[in-house]
């Protein structure tokens, strides 16, 4: 089987070679078009960003973006102490137990940018 494939490749060397070098030649001519217009596109800020090629429809992309944003902002359906008996700090203070408050640290959590969705 390998001998037959090798024999056919030797017979088609001019066809395969012309396809290979023709492809390189066309890529050299259309290099700017391929890179600047087909791969990169204009983003909202006037710059260029990488285009993502996908087989998804606009509706499917919108649904994925919606689900991603919903997941990002979702707080959850359970509360912190759901179904547990907890003793509040006020009750502990009434019984003479001191509870030192934790230092307050505020973190800034930013939602993802649209171009990553």
Secondary structure, 3 states (H helix, E strand, C coil): CHHHHHHHHHHCHHHHHHHHHHHHHHHHHCHHHHHHHHHEEECCCCCEEECCCCCCCHHHHHHHHHHHHHHHHCCCCCCCCCCCCCCCHHHHHHCCCCCCCCCCCCCCCCCCCHHHC
